[in-house]
Amino acid sequence: MPYFVFKYQDEIIRQVELIDSFESFKEAKSLARQLRSENSPNNPDAYKVIFASDKLEAEMLLLEKREAPILKEWEK
């Protein structure tokens, strides 16, 4: 299964754009880090690496609303 690198903006409606896909995590992580380092602090774009069987599944995972984890007392 490939690794997908997405650019997204976390606004009211999350917008995603596929940048590239790779067979190895190392290459995908390298591209994501490079894109993040080139990004200015005022730019709302973020970059994510998603592992999925195809592009549609990767987009669905990225757009999925996830609840914040519950912190234990010792984690606060």
C-alpha positions in Angstrom: 0.0 0.0 0.0 1.3 3.4 -0.9 2.0 6.5 1.3 0.2 9.7 0.2 1.4 13.2 0.9 -1.4 15.7 1.1 -1.5 19.5 1.5 -4.6 20.6 3.5 -6.1 23.7 5.1 -8.0 23.2 8.3 -10.7 25.8 7.9 -14.5 25.5 8.3 -14.4 23.1 5.3 -11.1 21.2 5.2 -9.6 21.4 1.7 -7.1 18.6 0.6 -4.8 18.4 -2.3 -2.7 15.3 -3.2 0.9 16.3 -3.7 2.5 12.9 -4.5 2.4 9.2 -3.5 5.3 6.9 -2.6 5.9 3.2 -2.0 8.2 3.8 1.0 7.5 5.9 4.1 11.0 7.3 4.1 10.5 9.1 0.8 7.0 10.4 1.8 8.3 11.7 5.1 11.2 13.4 3.4 9.0 15.2 1.0 6.6 16.3 3.8 9.4 17.6 5.9 10.8 19.5 3.0 7.4 21.1 2.2 6.9 22.0 5.9 10.3 23.7 6.1 9.6 25.7 3.0 6.3 26.9 4.4 6.1 30.3 5.9 4.6 30.7 9.4 1.8 32.8 8.1 0.7 30.2 5.5 -2.3 28.1 6.7 -1.2 25.1 4.6 -0.2 21.9 6.5 1.2 18.7 5.1 0.3 15.1 6.1 1.5 11.6 5.2 -1.3 9.1 5.0 -1.0 5.3 4.6 -3.9 3.9 2.7 -4.8 1.4 -0.1 -5.8 4.1 -2.5 -6.3 7.9 -2.9 -10.0 7.9 -2.0 -9.4 6.0 1.3 -6.5 8.4 2.1 -8.7 11.4 1.5 -11.5 9.9 3.7 -9.0 9.3 6.5 -7.7 12.8 6.3 -11.2 14.4 6.3 -12.5 12.2 9.1 -13.4 14.1 12.2 -11.5 12.7 15.1 -12.3 13.3 18.8 -9.6 14.7 21.0 -8.0 12.0 23.2 -9.0 11.8 26.8 -6.1 12.8 29.0 -5.4 10.8 32.1 -4.7 12.6 35.4 -0.9 12.0 35.2 -0.7 13.3 31.6 -2.0 16.8 32.5 
